Amino acid sequence: AQSVTQLDSHVSVSEGTPVLLRCNYSSSYSPSLFWYVQHPNKGLQLLLKYTSAATLVKGINGFEAEFKKSETSFHLTKPSAHMSDAAEYFCVVSESDSWGKLQFGAGTQVVVTP
Amino acid sequence: EAQVTQNPRYLITVTGKKLTVTCSQNMNHEYMSWYRQDPGLGLRQIYYSMNVEVTDKGDVPEGYKVSRKEKRNFPLILESPSPNQTSLYFCASSPTGGLAGQLTGELFFGEGSRLTVL
C-alpha cells in the first residue's frame, strides 16, 4: 500500500527567495507522483506529475520536482517565490497495481511575505 | 467549457436524513472520484470509479455509497449522515490511458460541496 508524508505543515518564505516543499512517499509498486496546489476557496490544480519518465519534472508557474527513488522523495522547488504562490500544496501518490486509488499528503501551507 | 459540476455547493442537514451530492463532468473522462477534505488531514479518497459500472473503495468509504451508471455522473450518497461526515467534499475526473489504463495525469476538480450535519 502506498502512503505519502509532507514533512512541513507550514512554510514561510520571503518574496523572491527559493521555495522548498518536502514530500516522502512509500510505495510497493512503481508509483506515479503529483503535486497539486489549492488557493483559498478553490479546487485543486495540477502543478506537475512524475509517471516514470524523466526524474526531473518541470511544471507550471516555474515549479519543478525531482523524483529520487533511493530517497523515496519527490520534493517541490521554485527558485523565486511570488506573492501569488501563497496557497496550500499537496503531494499525491498512486501505484501501478491500483492506479485509481490516490493517497494525498496532509498538505503544506505556504506563506509569502513581501 | 470543460468542467466538473457539483451540487449542492452548500448544505446543512440533520443526522439521519439521506442526501445525495451530485457530480457531473462534460469531458468524457473514464475516471471519477470523491474526496473529503478536513483540516490537517489533506484530502482523503472516499470512492473512485475507473469506468462505468466499476467502483472501488478509497481510504474512507464507511458511511458513503456511490454509483456509476453513466460515464458523466458519479453521485455520492449519504444514507444516514452523521456529524462526523461534516466536511468539504470534492469530486474529480480524469482521463485514463496507457497499456495499463492508468491515470494519464491531471485530475479536474469540482468547486467543492460544504456539508454540515447537525
Chai-1 contact restraints between the chains, C-beta under 6 A:
chainA,res_idxA,chainB,res_idxB,connection_type,confidence,min_distance_angstrom,max_distance_angstrom,comment,restraint_id
A,G43,B,F109,contact,1.0,0.0,6.0,A-B,restraint_1
A,G43,B,E111,contact,1.0,0.0,6.0,A-B,restraint_2
A,L44,B,F109,contact,1.0,0.0,6.0,A-B,restraint_3
A,L46,B,E106,contact,1.0,0.0,6.0,A-B,restraint_4
A,K49,B,G105,contact,1.0,0.0,6.0,A-B,restraint_5
A,F90,B,G42,contact,1.0,0.0,6.0,A-B,restraint_6
A,W99,B,Q102,contact,1.0,0.0,6.0,A-B,restraint_7
A,W99,B,L103,contact,1.0,0.0,6.0,A-B,restraint_8
A,G100,B,Y48,contact,1.0,0.0,6.0,A-B,restraint_9
A,G100,B,M50,contact,1.0,0.0,6.0,A-B,restraint_10
A,L102,B,Q45,contact,1.0,0.0,6.0,A-B,restraint_11
A,F104,B,G42,contact,1.0,0.0,6.0,A-B,restraint_12
A,F104,B,L43,contact,1.0,0.0,6.0,A-B,restraint_13
A,G105,B,G42,contact,1.0,0.0,6.0,A-B,restraint_14
A,A106,B,G42,contact,1.0,0.0,6.0,A-B,restraint_15
A,G107,B,G42,contact,1.0,0.0,6.0,A-B,restraint_16
